[in-house]
Structures are given as C-alpha cells and as structure tokens.
Amino acid sequence: MFREVIQSGRASAVMFLAIFLIFFSLIAVEDQLGIPAPGSWFLGLTVGGIAGLYGWSEKRTGTKVNRKPERTGKGDLEFTGGRRLAVINAACAAVLLGMGVAHFVLQAPTAAVGAVFAGATLGGWALFRFPLSLKGRNLLLWVIPIEFFLLIFLAGNTDHPALPYVWAYGALGGILLGGRYWSGPRLGQPRPPFNVSAKTPRKRKPKPRTQRKQKQAL
C-alpha cells in the first residue's frame, strides 16, 4: 500500500477506502467463524506501512521514500501509463474482487447475492469506462456508500449477510478495471477525466493604480 500502490493515484484512493471495508469484513468473519482477525489486520497494516515508507538498504537507509507524480510533458499533472501501473491496478482489482468472492462463498452463496456482486462490478466498470463529466462521475460515486448502508439494513432483515460487502467490493473492483487502458500504446494509463488535471478558472491580477490613472488621463 505505502510503497507500490501509492504510485497510482486512483488505485491508492480506492484501496485506502478498502482498508476500512476490509476491517468490517473481518468483523463479520469473526462473528461467524470466531477468528480474531480485525485487530491483527490493523496491526499488520501499521507495521507494513511503517516499513513501506522508509528505505532500508544502501544509501537510502532510514530516509523517507517520496513518490512524485509523473508528468506527460504537456504541462499538466497527468499520470502516465505503463506496464507497472497496469500491474498495480490489476493486482488491487484482483484483491477486491477476491474479497467479494470470499464473502459470496462464506456467507450464503445464493443467486441474489451473486446478482448483486455481478451488477456492482459491472456498474463500477461502466462508471469509469465510458466518458462522463467530472462532476457527474463524482456525484454518481456517492451511490456506492449510500447503497452499502441500505444493503446493511436489508441484510439484517434477510438471510443474505454478504449483500453490502459484495456490493462494495464489486463496485470498487469494477472502478479499477474500467478506469485504465488495458491494451495498446496507452497500457496502464487512466481514462479521463483526470481529477488532477481539472482546470480551475484563473484569477486576473488587479492592475496597479498608476496604470489606471494614466489610462484615464489619456
């Protein structure tokens, strides 16, 4: 997370959200299987994060590892593509979808849960695969947490405890799959719109008063 995934802006944003989702998933597993996993998860994550933030060999021993955004040469802070970023995003998507499959298998594998998982994955993929405006896409992203909490109440009243988890994992995994180019010369490059390159209106600097007086005199 703190050494490799951080190189991809979109993958790191998704996976940092997934940290808390995995924690709640482990709580659900603990209730069913009696495995004390949530505390171990955060302990291991903390140790791994500290180890990933600093260099431990050669001249970089003890120094913090800084990851700077790559530039395309066009002047905008856009992330370039490449096989490395493609592998990072594919691995993160595999982890998220694997967690969704695990919930589906361990918690009542029914057709309804499978349909929610497939629909969430397809919806997340379509949201970042097809062009949308930046505001429209960010607005639709709010559907994921809202639907997650709605499915928690639905799961509490039915025999489908995996519904909220398969929904969230499927949507997040679909976002990573739909948000990148997976073939051709743009392999690994994120699909537009780029959040970091959203243009903001520039404020014009006020002219000095002396120049205003000269213009008025003319």
C-alpha positions in Angstrom: 0.0 0.0 0.0 2.6 2.6 1.0 5.4 1.6 -1.3 3.8 0.2 -4.5 0.1 1.1 -4.7 0.8 4.7 -3.8 2.4 5.1 -7.3 -1.1 5.0 -8.8 -3.4 7.8 -7.7 -6.6 6.1 -8.5 -5.6 2.7 -7.1 -4.4 4.2 -3.8 -7.6 6.2 -3.4 -9.7 3.1 -3.8 -7.5 0.9 -1.6 -7.4 3.4 1.2 -11.2 3.3 1.3 -11.0 -0.5 1.1 -8.9 -0.6 4.3 -11.9 0.2 6.4 -14.2 -2.0 4.3 -11.8 -5.0 4.9 -11.9 -4.2 8.6 -15.7 -4.5 8.7 -15.5 -7.7 6.6 -13.1 -9.3 9.2 -15.6 -8.3 11.9 -18.3 -10.2 10.1 -16.0 -13.2 9.6 -15.1 -13.1 13.3 -18.7 -13.2 14.3 -19.3 -16.3 12.1 -16.1 -18.2 12.4 -14.7 -17.0 15.7 -11.4 -15.8 14.2 -10.0 -12.7 15.9 -8.8 -11.1 12.7 -9.7 -7.3 12.8 -7.1 -6.4 15.4 -4.4 -8.4 13.6 -5.4 -6.7 10.3 -4.7 -3.1 11.6 -1.6 -4.2 13.5 -0.1 -5.8 10.4 -1.2 -2.8 8.3 0.5 -0.4 10.6 3.8 -2.4 10.7 3.7 -2.8 6.9 3.0 0.9 6.4 6.0 2.0 8.5 8.2 -0.5 6.7 7.0 0.8 3.3 7.5 4.5 4.0 11.3 4.3 4.6 14.2 2.9 2.7 16.1 0.0 4.4 19.1 -0.6 2.2 22.1 1.2 0.5 22.3 5.0 0.7 18.6 5.4 1.4 18.6 3.7 4.8 16.3 5.5 7.2 15.2 8.1 4.6 11.5 8.5 3.7 10.6 7.2 0.2 8.9 10.0 -1.8 6.7 9.3 -4.8 6.3 12.2 -7.2 3.6 12.4 -9.9 4.9 11.6 -13.3 4.5 14.3 -16.0 3.4 13.6 -19.6 5.4 16.6 -20.9 2.2 18.6 -21.7 2.4 20.7 -18.6 -0.5 19.0 -16.8 -0.1 16.8 -13.7 -1.4 13.7 -15.5 -0.2 10.3 -14.6 1.5 8.4 -17.4 0.7 4.8 -18.1 3.0 1.8 -18.4 3.1 -1.9 -17.5 3.9 -1.2 -13.9 0.8 0.9 -13.2 -1.3 -1.7 -15.1 0.1 -4.5 -12.8 -0.6 -2.4 -9.7 -4.2 -1.7 -10.7 -4.8 -5.3 -11.8 -3.5 -6.7 -8.5 -5.7 -4.3 -6.5 -8.7 -5.2 -8.5 -8.0 -8.9 -8.0 -7.7 -8.4 -4.2 -11.0 -6.5 -4.1 -12.9 -9.0 -6.3 -11.3 -11.9 -4.4 -12.7 -10.5 -1.1 -16.1 -10.2 -2.8 -16.0 -13.8 -3.9 -14.9 -14.9 -0.4 -18.0 -13.2 1.1 -20.1 -14.8 -1.5 -18.8 -18.3 -0.7 -18.7 -18.0 3.1 -21.9 -16.1 3.7 -24.9 -17.8 2.0 -24.0 -18.2 -1.7 -27.3 -17.5 -3.2 -28.4 -16.2 -6.7 -29.5 -12.9 -5.2 -26.1 -12.2 -3.7 -24.4 -13.3 -6.9 -26.6 -10.9 -8.9 -25.7 -8.0 -6.7 -22.0 -8.8 -6.9 -22.1 -9.0 -10.7 -24.2 -5.9 -11.0 -21.9 -3.9 -8.7 -18.8 -5.0 -10.6 -20.4 -4.1 -14.0 -21.7 -0.8 -12.7 -18.3 0.3 -11.3 -16.6 -0.8 -14.6 -19.1 1.2 -16.7 -18.8 4.3 -14.5 -15.2 4.7 -15.3 -15.1 3.0 -18.7 -17.5 5.4 -20.5 -16.9 9.2 -20.7 -18.7 11.3 -18.1 -18.2 14.8 -16.9 -16.1 15.1 -13.7 -19.0 16.4 -11.7 -21.4 13.8 -12.9 -19.0 11.0 -12.1 -18.2 12.3 -8.6 -21.9 12.6 -8.0 -22.6 9.0 -9.0 -19.8 7.8 -6.7 -21.9 8.7 -3.8 -24.3 5.9 -4.8 -21.7 3.3 -3.5 -21.7 4.3 0.2 -25.4 5.1 0.2 -26.3 1.7 -1.3 -23.8 0.0 1.1 -25.7 1.3 4.2 -29.1 0.5 2.6 -27.9 -3.1 2.0 -26.8 -3.4 5.6 -30.4 -2.8 6.8 -31.6 -5.2 4.1 -29.1 -7.9 5.1 -30.1 -7.6 8.7 -33.7 -8.4 7.8 -32.9 -11.3 5.4 -30.7 -14.3 5.3 -28.1 -12.6 3.0 -25.5 -11.0 5.3 -23.0 -10.7 2.4 -25.1 -8.2 0.4 -23.4 -5.0 1.5 -19.9 -6.4 1.2 -20.2 -8.0 -2.3 -21.8 -4.7 -3.5 -18.9 -2.6 -2.2 -16.1 -4.9 -3.3 -17.7 -5.4 -6.7 -18.1 -1.6 -7.3 -14.5 -0.8 -6.2 -13.0 -3.6 -8.2 -15.0 -2.5 -11.3 -13.8 1.0 -10.9 -10.2 -0.1 -11.1 -10.9 -2.3 -14.1 -12.8 0.4 -16.0 -10.6 3.2 -15.1 -7.5 2.1 -17.1 -6.5 1.2 -20.6 -5.5 -2.5 -20.8 -4.1 -2.7 -24.3 -2.3 -0.8 -26.9 0.2 2.0 -26.5 -1.8 3.6 -23.6 -1.5 0.5 -21.4 -1.9 1.4 -17.8 -2.9 5.0 -18.4 -6.0 6.1 -16.5 -9.1 7.0 -18.5 -10.3 10.6 -18.5 -11.4 12.8 -16.8 -8.3 13.2 -14.7 -9.1 14.7 -11.3 -5.7 16.2 -11.0 -5.9 18.0 -14.4 -9.3 19.6 -13.8 -8.9 23.2 -14.9 -9.8 26.0 -12.5 -10.5 29.5 -13.6 -7.5 31.8 -13.3 -7.9 35.0 -11.4 -6.7 38.1 -13.1 -4.3 40.2 -11.2 -5.5 43.7 -10.5 -3.6 46.4 -12.4 -1.7 49.0 -10.3 -3.4 52.3 -9.7 -0.8 54.2 -11.5 -1.6 52.4 -14.8 -5.3 53.1 -14.2 -4.7 56.8 -13.7 -2.6 57.0 -16.9 -5.3 55.3 -18.9 -8.0 57.7 -17.5 -5.8 60.7 -18.3 -5.4 59.6 -21.9 
